[in-house]
Amino acid sequence: MCEYYILVRSVTYAQKAAYVLGSRGIRNRVIRRPHGISVGGCGYAVRVAAGAGVDPIGLSSLLINSGAPDFRIFGTRDGVNFIELHNGY
């Protein structure tokens, strides 16, 4: 996977997740949910480029251990086709 998208319900949750990841040295960016991901209730995402030891299991562990609310992780190679890799709901 080239990029991971962590979907959350609000911009506040996205900012909190971004802070947790950034404090661990993981570069990320808060964005609106990509149109290619059609799920209800998730309006914002944190985009993380794959590489440098970043994987969905590690991301999930960091977020769960920090007390992050419900989230879902999707991966994509082309920015158009997404596959769900983790469901934290």
C-alpha positions as CSV (number, residue, x, y, z in Angstrom):
1,M,0.0,0.0,0.0
2,C,1.2,3.5,-0.8
3,E,-1.1,5.4,1.6
4,Y,-3.3,4.7,4.6
5,Y,-6.4,6.7,5.5
6,I,-7.6,6.7,9.0
7,L,-11.3,7.7,8.9
8,V,-12.9,9.3,11.9
9,R,-16.3,11.1,12.6
10,S,-15.1,14.6,13.1
11,V,-12.3,17.1,12.4
12,T,-11.6,17.2,16.2
13,Y,-11.0,13.4,16.2
14,A,-8.9,13.7,13.1
15,Q,-6.8,16.4,14.7
16,K,-6.3,14.3,17.9
17,A,-5.2,11.3,15.8
18,A,-2.9,13.4,13.8
19,Y,-1.3,14.8,17.0
20,V,-0.8,11.3,18.4
21,L,0.8,10.1,15.2
22,G,2.9,13.2,14.8
23,S,4.2,12.9,18.3
24,R,5.6,9.5,17.3
25,G,7.3,11.0,14.3
26,I,4.7,9.7,11.8
27,R,4.1,12.4,9.1
28,N,0.4,12.8,8.4
29,R,-2.2,15.2,7.1
30,V,-5.9,15.8,8.1
31,I,-8.2,15.9,5.1
32,R,-11.8,15.5,4.2
33,R,-12.9,11.9,3.5
34,P,-11.9,10.8,0.0
35,H,-14.9,10.3,-2.4
36,G,-13.6,6.8,-3.2
37,I,-14.4,5.6,0.3
38,S,-18.2,5.3,0.7
39,V,-18.9,4.7,4.3
40,G,-21.4,6.5,6.5
41,G,-20.6,8.6,9.5
42,C,-16.9,9.3,8.6
43,G,-16.3,12.8,7.4
44,Y,-12.6,13.3,7.9
45,A,-9.4,11.3,7.5
46,V,-5.8,11.4,8.5
47,R,-3.6,10.5,5.5
48,V,-0.4,8.7,6.2
49,A,2.2,7.6,3.6
50,A,3.2,4.0,3.9
51,G,6.9,3.3,4.6
52,A,9.4,3.9,7.3
53,G,7.9,1.2,9.4
54,V,4.3,2.4,9.2
55,D,1.7,-0.3,8.9
56,P,-2.0,-0.6,9.7
57,I,-1.4,-2.7,12.8
58,G,1.1,-0.2,14.2
59,L,-1.2,2.7,13.5
60,S,-4.1,0.9,15.0
61,S,-2.1,0.1,18.2
62,L,-0.9,3.7,18.6
63,L,-4.5,5.0,18.3
64,I,-6.1,2.4,20.5
65,N,-3.4,2.9,23.2
66,S,-3.9,6.7,23.1
67,G,-7.7,6.2,23.7
68,A,-8.7,7.4,20.3
69,P,-12.4,7.0,19.5
70,D,-13.8,4.8,16.8
71,F,-11.8,4.8,13.6
72,R,-11.4,2.8,10.4
73,I,-8.2,2.3,8.4
74,F,-8.2,2.1,4.6
75,G,-5.3,1.5,2.2
76,T,-4.8,2.5,-1.4
77,R,-2.1,2.2,-4.1
78,D,-3.6,4.6,-6.6
79,G,-5.8,7.0,-4.6
80,V,-8.9,5.7,-6.3
81,N,-9.4,2.1,-5.1
82,F,-9.5,1.6,-1.4
83,I,-9.5,-1.5,0.8
84,E,-10.5,-1.6,4.4
85,L,-7.6,-2.9,6.6
86,H,-8.9,-2.3,10.1
87,N,-12.3,-1.5,11.6
88,G,-12.0,0.0,15.1
89,Y,-15.7,0.5,15.5
